[in-house]
Amino acid sequence: MKHTFKALLSLLLAIGFLTACGTDDGDQSNKKDTAETTQDQSGYPLSLNDALDHKVTLEEQPKHIVSLIPSNTEILFELGLNEEIVGVSDFDNYPEEAADKEKIGGMEFNVEKIVSLDPDLVLAHESTAKSAEEGLSQLKDAGINVFIVHDAKSFEEVYNTIQDIGTLVGKKDQAESIVSDMKSDLKTIQEKAKDVSDKKRVYVEVSPSPDIYSPGKDTFIDQMLTMVNAENVMNDQEGWVKVNQEAVISSNPDVIITTYGYYSENPKEQVMDRDGWKAVNAVKNSDVQDVHSDLVTRTGPRLVEGVEEIAKSIYPEVFAE
């Protein structure tokens, strides 16, 4: 699995989730898909406009679904659609059942493979829709319904995404329940964060040396740090920042969080052993933690779990079990 890290980093840096997001969870102006009301008692036929404002019409509840990106896959599984999922991307690793599904490729998916699976719905993603335009057109030409999911840039938009997918696949009530649970869990985390008395400065590293990247202002991870009452030392820069190590050293963070331990060995040791970093507070105090990348980058049901893991890494005394 570890040899796929660079490919995964390329994917993460390519998708819109890693570019910008709003910091106000309650005030969003994103486009919201709307289902037409001309449906029978089963809810179908059903029409929904996707992220590119293309109307997608399903005559009946989809029985064979292909997902082109891990976040969509995790949503589908959470909705209880194990049997209906027939194909997933090479990057899909959660839940365990995803390993048993047919793989349809990575950033460049295999059109012929997807067609051979005979899906009645393919879930694509807005962030890669342009680069995959030719392949998506081929799928449509083959008579396959392709729905391009919005590139969520806030928690509210993640909730909308889950609800939209739930509506498409006939699991609207389940989707609303998932969203309700996520909101409740996030509220609990934010309430606990109010007990923080000594706000800590945090540096987050999403890829190791030599090409080190860190989340700046207007990224999901920056928003997560704000939610748990911590300060992002890279907040003076926009988006995803290629790191100047001297800048990190001078910022002197209290805590360092890495997010690549699953794909790269010994992240803590990599940071602790760097020349010039010995005087950094986080290194002096051995306060270097690793959080699983998927929890803080995939815009799906586990995102709130990612917020909690970040909170525990920074303030273990507040967020201890």
Secondary structure, 3 states (H helix, E strand, C coil): CHHHHHHHHHHHHHCHHHCCCCCCCCCCCCCCCCCCCCCCCCCCCEEEECCCCCEEEECCCCCCEEECCHHHHHHHHHCCCCCCEEEECCCCCCCHHHHHCEECECCCECHHHHHHCCCCEEEEEHHHHCCCHHHHHHHHHCCCCEEEECCCCCHHHHHHHHHHHHHHCCCHHHHHHHHHHHHHHHHHHHHHHCCCCCCCEEEEECECCCCCEEECECCHHHHHHHHCCCEECCCCCECEEECCHHHHHHHCCCEEEECCCCCCCCHHHHHHCCCCCCCCHHHHCCCEEECCHHHHHCCCCCHHHHHHHHHHHHCHHHHCC
